[in-house]
Amino acid sequence: MPTPDKAAVREILDKVRAEGRDALTAPEGKRVADAYGIPTPREGLATTADEAATLAADIGQTVVCKIVSKDILHKTEAGGVLVGIEGPDKARAAFERIIANAKAYDAEAEIAGVQVQQQVGGGHEVIIGATTDPTFGKIVAFGLGGVLVEVLKDVTFRLAPLDTAEAASMINGIKAAEVLHGARGADPVDVDGVATVIERVSALVTDFPEIREFDLNPVFADAAGAMAADIRILLETSPVTAPVQPSQEDILAAMNKLMNPRSVAVVGASDQEGKIGNSVMKNLINGGYAGEIHPINPKADEIMGRKAYASVTDIPGEVDVAVFAIPAKFVASALTECGEKGVATAVMIPSGFAETGNQELQDEVVAIAHRYGIRMLGPNIYGYYYTPQNLCATFCTPYDVKGGVALTSQSGGIGMAILGFARTTKMGVSAIVGLGNKSDVDEDDLLTYFEQDENTNAVAMHLEDLKDGRAFVETAKRMTKKKPVVVLKAGRTALGARAASSHTGALAGDDKVYDDILRQAGVVRAPGLNEMLEYARGLPLLPTPQGENVVIITGAGGSGVLLSDACVEAGLSLMDIPPDLDESFRRYIPPFGAAGNPIDITGGEPPSTYEATIRLGLEDPRIHALILGYWHTIVTPPMVFAELTARVVEEARQRGIDKPVVASLAGDTEVEKASDYLFDHRIVAYPYTTERPVAVLGAKYRWARAAGLLG
Amino acid sequence: MPTPDKAAVREILDKVRAEGRDALTAPEGKRVADAYGIPTPREGLATTADEAATLAADIGQTVVCKIVSKDILHKTEAGGVLVGIEGPDKARAAFERIIANAKAYDAEAEIAGVQVQQQVGGGHEVIIGATTDPTFGKIVAFGLGGVLVEVLKDVTFRLAPLDTAEAASMINGIKAAEVLHGARGADPVDVDGVATVIERVSALVTDFPEIREFDLNPVFADAAGAMAADIRILLETSPVTAPVQPSQEDILAAMNKLMNPRSVAVVGASDQEGKIGNSVMKNLINGGYAGEIHPINPKADEIMGRKAYASVTDIPGEVDVAVFAIPAKFVASALTECGEKGVATAVMIPSGFAETGNQELQDEVVAIAHRYGIRMLGPNIYGYYYTPQNLCATFCTPYDVKGGVALTSQSGGIGMAILGFARTTKMGVSAIVGLGNKSDVDEDDLLTYFEQDENTNAVAMHLEDLKDGRAFVETAKRMTKKKPVVVLKAGRTALGARAASSHTGALAGDDKVYDDILRQAGVVRAPGLNEMLEYARGLPLLPTPQGENVVIITGAGGSGVLLSDACVEAGLSLMDIPPDLDESFRRYIPPFGAAGNPIDITGGEPPSTYEATIRLGLEDPRIHALILGYWHTIVTPPMVFAELTARVVEEARQRGIDKPVVASLAGDTEVEKASDYLFDHRIVAYPYTTERPVAVLGAKYRWARAAGLLG
């Protein structure tokens, strides 16, 4: 990208500001585009009919004439646009007609003249734009013009700034991408040329955050390149400030104290059954937390065998975490004491803040926390678990199945569902954290910790919004290169009817923006709560696949068909089995079985057939993942299948072959126990469903692809 | 629709046949269209340049000139099309150029002349066509022309013949329907005019089954009507025969004997453990079947206390069902004996037929069955259950939870998954039937029985194909007016790369055709195995909703958001709560709770709040269905919620108020028991998922809407 002429843009924007406008005129827009190397048609401003004629002659091609007036925003409506003008004479006439139309439309309008512009067309109409999203800030948009973008909303978004590869990914990110690649015998569009325009738009709005909305609509794209036929630039009406973020080191230091505290104070600790302060004390003690536990209660000397203090300030040593279990109205003064004591982090269980309309009290508490540099979780949460420290700072019950996944939830109800699901499935968990009102600590703080936490190898987050989408994306982008991040974004369908003056702005519905930008960050989005939980359970168990070749081995042809359907649904590629491998599989299966993929070993086969084919699937280096379809028979009962599969997979692992293996078990109720057994052996297995195991494998692949790990 | 001129079409088609052609020329196509009142541009055939000039003058508008030659199918490629011809002189010149081009393209081509046609355009380009589907026979297609249909495959299909309402439903059946209704400020298209063309195409291909493919592409549709600019008609190259179906009475008589037999013979009955003939005998006896059971085994006098016969012909009384449990090679002779005995139905468990490549043996067996009028289930099946008769004619284990859903599966593996799922969820079942190779009895035979079976109030079917799609649709259309039919169509993604010479044919991928036509038949399609099972479990429990107004009542705001997402996903309409009802709800919930919809009663509320709001939701006649979101708290524990909900719902039922109620339970593991309790009380409830209860309700609504029961 050539060096943009920032000074030129600065000058134009300052002038617009100075004149009290927030919309640029077309010639101003063109100069901004020129400064950033965004191709536009040849054009000029005519202030007289003769000038229009001269310009038309100079351009030497068919021209379009458009009114230029800061008072006329809807040019077509005002009769201010005439197209297909050929030659100087017709340009002269067009000038006069446009001026007459404009005066008739608005006699008061200040008219700068008529823009005479090379008429463009042909190729494909695309829209390239940028808008300012309340969550993510500057985002760029790309879509095909007309019906596709306006009716079918076939548009894609990315966070600005973006690089060339991300810009190119936008072109393939729309459903109708094929159109641009030469569908229906047309010439393919110059994809690099279009990507370059996207990249420059991204650079422009990044360099000038006061550009609120930016439309190139239409851009005519063909084999020769892309040219923006119309430019619309709107400025922010109020000053732009970026949210302030603590440094990564500061975040990490605070989160480290939260997760690995040497001492925890329980503000509002109680001996009385049913009190939250009682549950928290019990859970900390019974959960096995080995650090110091200090009950705070002015009315007690000792609680559950621990010395109680009237205030945190009375505690002799340092306090890393203060868990609050007192009514909202007492929080401010107790938090001030925490501040005076130098407590690092506060876990704010109480409700009665913003969620009940009491924003004022929450603001007050946040201000206290900021003043003393306390990082605060909540308020309005169930607390949090961190199993490596046997830490259960919640009013729920302890959870002790240690494992690799950290889960967070914005809602308490979803937190309880996480806990129940984890318990019933014995899901291995490193952390469960309630975020509640997210008055301070939010998802990117936690991600920053989990990124470097060797106890965590995957993260699953339920969220309804992001306080600072940009900070989240930056952290997630880094994190997802190493560990999968699953997000359940609730409120998918609450498409904000946003007031927007540009096409791009109007198209930027909440969910589509979230969807595209989370994907850009390498995040795996879960379509629902159950999927989030299943991904959380399964992803940490599966090794990272080394390539795209997925093979189905099934004892039931019927399952094979459904598993194939599920693969397409999950974006998985069924390997095209090479002839020698096909030969090898055929050696083990009956002549009427089907090699190919799915490999149908047929229903009546003994354990040895499952064993031989699974082993072959593991050992052949061209295969990267296995999906097993089991059919309950007397010849190979469920537990026999489960045990042989676990053994063969384990043997392969010991020889350094670790491929993702998932299984669907069709049969009588014994398949439930068999599925559990397989899960215990790091094989993601489900009874009565062909979709779920494949969906979990698909989620692992989505992550691995985005992280660039598939090679 | 005016009376079509069938004689004119017959004459044209006969002439085409007589000339050994299978493609109609454009003028022939126009005459066919005229005969069925399908609007086409004014036109005529010019055999000389002067005639072309005269025609252009007569038409009086811009014309298009096209070569007419049966030897030139690709007219544009041959330089045989010129557009935008204005006036007689230019028409004369166009004629000469086209003839010259055509001769240069193919000197041997026999040229009939040049078609001079009114040039059409403007409005929207749509495609209307018909093709011959291998499963469903004549189907009609509708889509928007260009990119939308060709790249995005935005096209919809219906079985022909169709009525006006079905034709109109096609226009709204495409994703971009909004375009035709006047999106982007355009005039809405004459929808009735387009529907009329669809209806006439449907009538044409129904009246003339030898029309294999039919394209109107493009049809120009605008506010004034629809006009077909190009017509392409291709005929079958071989004679057309319709599949022969037994009469409904005959089907019902046979199925009645299958499901309610007075006596069952087990061919291959055995005392030996592990033999299929042993399992079948045990299951019949232990399952509690009260009719006569006759073991057939030439080597035994008695099996399990029943007199054994050497052959079915030895049995003294009548035999309604013969269950085969002998190797494939012995089937033919034993079936012949059944024929001689006059056995009504045969249940063919053995494998070793078409599924192992032995089509010949299967054909032989089918021929025997046909000869003797025996209806045959299978071969290659697990057998079947019919619980009202305590009938368990399978080699699996008995199933005794009686209830309203009948399930069928084409695959044995899926059948076993049905059985295991049913057992673990205690699903109330009327029948489970294996269809296997479907050599005779298929889905529409069973539907015909279940339609009138008072023990069955819903049907769920797994299928990979339909032997006779048209017979299935006819039966399903009738059935779904009364009872829901759920179909899991496997092989969704196996889009046959079908050889097709028309646009419509090329667009008719298997799955889209199945999807549209199953919907047209009122069938609820399950996206996967687990959904099929959950729909089967839940649909019979839910009463039919009386209208579209769905209300969410939730204790967890977080669940409320996810439940709302799920409603949109499931096509449910969240009721817009009127002010008086809002007032009523507000009386029960804290001031910071949210009325509106979802109604967020907030998390800390006692049982009385759940109770009052659920009762209000049941009692207000404007509300038609309730979705409950429960959040596990100490104040309202899971079983307390389950019991109060079941009680309130039951009380309402006793007063004649029976609305569908579904629930999502977020909490610790106790919510599992609570969900089971609710299910036992006809409330479809699940732990750890917000999606599944809403999906089941959505399936009930999809059925009720298609059945016209929502008013």
HADDOCK unambig.tbl for C-alpha pairs under 7 A between the chains (distance, minus, plus):
assign (segid A and resid 151 and name CA) (segid B and resid 176 and name CA) 6.56 0.50 0.50
assign (segid A and resid 151 and name CA) (segid B and resid 178 and name CA) 6.80 0.50 0.50
assign (segid A and resid 151 and name CA) (segid B and resid 179 and name CA) 6.83 0.50 0.50
assign (segid A and resid 152 and name CA) (segid B and resid 176 and name CA) 6.35 0.50 0.50
assign (segid A and resid 176 and name CA) (segid B and resid 151 and name CA) 6.57 0.50 0.50
assign (segid A and resid 176 and name CA) (segid B and resid 152 and name CA) 6.37 0.50 0.50
assign (segid A and resid 178 and name CA) (segid B and resid 151 and name CA) 6.82 0.50 0.50
assign (segid A and resid 179 and name CA) (segid B and resid 151 and name CA) 6.84 0.50 0.50
assign (segid A and resid 356 and name CA) (segid B and resid 592 and name CA) 4.81 0.50 0.50
assign (segid A and resid 357 and name CA) (segid B and resid 592 and name CA) 6.32 0.50 0.50
assign (segid A and resid 411 and name CA) (segid B and resid 558 and name CA) 4.96 0.50 0.50
assign (segid A and resid 413 and name CA) (segid B and resid 556 and name CA) 5.32 0.50 0.50
assign (segid A and resid 413 and name CA) (segid B and resid 558 and name CA) 6.31 0.50 0.50
assign (segid A and resid 413 and name CA) (segid B and resid 559 and name CA) 6.60 0.50 0.50
assign (segid A and resid 413 and name CA) (segid B and resid 631 and name CA) 5.22 0.50 0.50
assign (segid A and resid 413 and name CA) (segid B and resid 666 and name CA) 5.67 0.50 0.50
assign (segid A and resid 413 and name CA) (segid B and resid 667 and name CA) 6.86 0.50 0.50
assign (segid A and resid 414 and name CA) (segid B and resid 558 and name CA) 6.52 0.50 0.50
assign (segid A and resid 414 and name CA) (segid B and resid 559 and name CA) 6.77 0.50 0.50
assign (segid A and resid 414 and name CA) (segid B and resid 666 and name CA) 6.29 0.50 0.50
assign (segid A and resid 416 and name CA) (segid B and resid 632 and name CA) 6.98 0.50 0.50
assign (segid A and resid 416 and name CA) (segid B and resid 666 and name CA) 5.86 0.50 0.50
assign (segid A and resid 416 and name CA) (segid B and resid 667 and name CA) 4.33 0.50 0.50
assign (segid A and resid 416 and name CA) (segid B and resid 668 and name CA) 5.90 0.50 0.50
assign (segid A and resid 417 and name CA) (segid B and resid 666 and name CA) 4.37 0.50 0.50
assign (segid A and resid 417 and name CA) (segid B and resid 667 and name CA) 4.57 0.50 0.50
assign (segid A and resid 417 and name CA) (segid B and resid 668 and name CA) 6.41 0.50 0.50
assign (segid A and resid 417 and name CA) (segid B and resid 688 and name CA) 5.14 0.50 0.50
assign (segid A and resid 419 and name CA) (segid B and resid 668 and name CA) 5.92 0.50 0.50
assign (segid A and resid 420 and name CA) (segid B and resid 667 and name CA) 5.55 0.50 0.50
assign (segid A and resid 420 and name CA) (segid B and resid 668 and name CA) 3.68 0.50 0.50
assign (segid A and resid 420 and name CA) (segid B and resid 669 and name CA) 4.63 0.50 0.50
assign (segid A and resid 421 and name CA) (segid B and resid 688 and name CA) 6.22 0.50 0.50
assign (segid A and resid 423 and name CA) (segid B and resid 669 and name CA) 6.93 0.50 0.50
assign (segid A and resid 424 and name CA) (segid B and resid 669 and name CA) 6.34 0.50 0.50
assign (segid A and resid 490 and name CA) (segid B and resid 561 and name CA) 6.08 0.50 0.50
assign (segid A and resid 490 and name CA) (segid B and resid 562 and name CA) 5.51 0.50 0.50
assign (segid A and resid 491 and name CA) (segid B and resid 561 and name CA) 5.54 0.50 0.50
assign (segid A and resid 491 and name CA) (segid B and resid 562 and name CA) 6.55 0.50 0.50
assign (segid A and resid 491 and name CA) (segid B and resid 565 and name CA) 6.15 0.50 0.50
assign (segid A and resid 492 and name CA) (segid B and resid 565 and name CA) 5.98 0.50 0.50
assign (segid A and resid 493 and name CA) (segid B and resid 565 and name CA) 5.56 0.50 0.50
assign (segid A and resid 493 and name CA) (segid B and resid 568 and name CA) 6.95 0.50 0.50
assign (segid A and resid 528 and name CA) (segid B and resid 691 and name CA) 6.43 0.50 0.50
assign (segid A and resid 529 and name CA) (segid B and resid 689 and name CA) 5.52 0.50 0.50
assign (segid A and resid 529 and name CA) (segid B and resid 690 and name CA) 6.37 0.50 0.50
assign (segid A and resid 530 and name CA) (segid B and resid 688 and name CA) 6.25 0.50 0.50
assign (segid A and resid 530 and name CA) (segid B and resid 689 and name CA) 4.94 0.50 0.50
assign (segid A and resid 556 and name CA) (segid B and resid 413 and name CA) 5.33 0.50 0.50
assign (segid A and resid 558 and name CA) (segid B and resid 411 and name CA) 4.95 0.50 0.50
assign (segid A and resid 558 and name CA) (segid B and resid 413 and name CA) 6.31 0.50 0.50
assign (segid A and resid 558 and name CA) (segid B and resid 414 and name CA) 6.53 0.50 0.50
assign (segid A and resid 559 and name CA) (segid B and resid 413 and name CA) 6.59 0.50 0.50
assign (segid A and resid 559 and name CA) (segid B and resid 414 and name CA) 6.78 0.50 0.50
assign (segid A and resid 561 and name CA) (segid B and resid 490 and name CA) 6.12 0.50 0.50
assign (segid A and resid 561 and name CA) (segid B and resid 491 and name CA) 5.56 0.50 0.50
assign (segid A and resid 562 and name CA) (segid B and resid 490 and name CA) 5.52 0.50 0.50
assign (segid A and resid 562 and name CA) (segid B and resid 491 and name CA) 6.55 0.50 0.50
assign (segid A and resid 565 and name CA) (segid B and resid 491 and name CA) 6.14 0.50 0.50
assign (segid A and resid 565 and name CA) (segid B and resid 492 and name CA) 5.99 0.50 0.50
assign (segid A and resid 565 and name CA) (segid B and resid 493 and name CA) 5.59 0.50 0.50
assign (segid A and resid 568 and name CA) (segid B and resid 493 and name CA) 7.00 0.50 0.50
assign (segid A and resid 592 and name CA) (segid B and resid 356 and name CA) 4.78 0.50 0.50
assign (segid A and resid 592 and name CA) (segid B and resid 357 and name CA) 6.32 0.50 0.50
assign (segid A and resid 631 and name CA) (segid B and resid 413 and name CA) 5.23 0.50 0.50
assign (segid A and resid 632 and name CA) (segid B and resid 416 and name CA) 6.97 0.50 0.50
assign (segid A and resid 666 and name CA) (segid B and resid 413 and name CA) 5.67 0.50 0.50
assign (segid A and resid 666 and name CA) (segid B and resid 414 and name CA) 6.29 0.50 0.50
assign (segid A and resid 666 and name CA) (segid B and resid 416 and name CA) 5.84 0.50 0.50
assign (segid A and resid 666 and name CA) (segid B and resid 417 and name CA) 4.37 0.50 0.50
assign (segid A and resid 667 and name CA) (segid B and resid 413 and name CA) 6.86 0.50 0.50
assign (segid A and resid 667 and name CA) (segid B and resid 416 and name CA) 4.30 0.50 0.50
assign (segid A and resid 667 and name CA) (segid B and resid 417 and name CA) 4.56 0.50 0.50
assign (segid A and resid 667 and name CA) (segid B and resid 420 and name CA) 5.54 0.50 0.50
assign (segid A and resid 668 and name CA) (segid B and resid 416 and name CA) 5.91 0.50 0.50
assign (segid A and resid 668 and name CA) (segid B and resid 417 and name CA) 6.43 0.50 0.50
assign (segid A and resid 668 and name CA) (segid B and resid 419 and name CA) 5.92 0.50 0.50
assign (segid A and resid 668 and name CA) (segid B and resid 420 and name CA) 3.68 0.50 0.50
assign (segid A and resid 669 and name CA) (segid B and resid 420 and name CA) 4.63 0.50 0.50
assign (segid A and resid 669 and name CA) (segid B and resid 423 and name CA) 6.92 0.50 0.50
assign (segid A and resid 669 and name CA) (segid B and resid 424 and name CA) 6.35 0.50 0.50
assign (segid A and resid 688 and name CA) (segid B and resid 417 and name CA) 5.12 0.50 0.50
assign (segid A and resid 688 and name CA) (segid B and resid 421 and name CA) 6.22 0.50 0.50
assign (segid A and resid 688 and name CA) (segid B and resid 530 and name CA) 6.26 0.50 0.50
assign (segid A and resid 689 and name CA) (segid B and resid 529 and name CA) 5.53 0.50 0.50
assign (segid A and resid 689 and name CA) (segid B and resid 530 and name CA) 4.95 0.50 0.50
assign (segid A and resid 690 and name CA) (segid B and resid 529 and name CA) 6.35 0.50 0.50
assign (segid A and resid 691 and name CA) (segid B and resid 528 and name CA) 6.42 0.50 0.50
